[in-house]
Amino acid sequence: MRVEVAYAEPEKQKILAFEVEEGCTVRDAVRRSNITTFFPHIDVENIKVGIFGKAVRNPEEQILKEGERVELYRELKYDPKQARANRAAKK
């Protein structure tokens, strides 16, 4: 079945489409994507992931379906709540 793995940084984005067997988990797809060829700093074993924008809690257990896109999530540089509080404090 065909799936995609996607990752984006401000200056560079990549979506990799490839075939996996039935029963492939989210984490297996991330490993098989070879995304580290393009982004060597990614820790494929621990990066947070989602499917079409919804976080996946157990990527080692979640089974993929045909056509799904696994998204890899970067760590936030700033906590959004703290950033809003800082902006409010400046006003």
ABEGO torsion letter per residue (X at the ends): XBBBBBBBBAABBBBBBBBBBBGBBAAAAAAAAGAAAABAABBAAABBBBBGGBBBABAAABBBBBGBBBBBBBBBABBAAAAAAAAAAAX
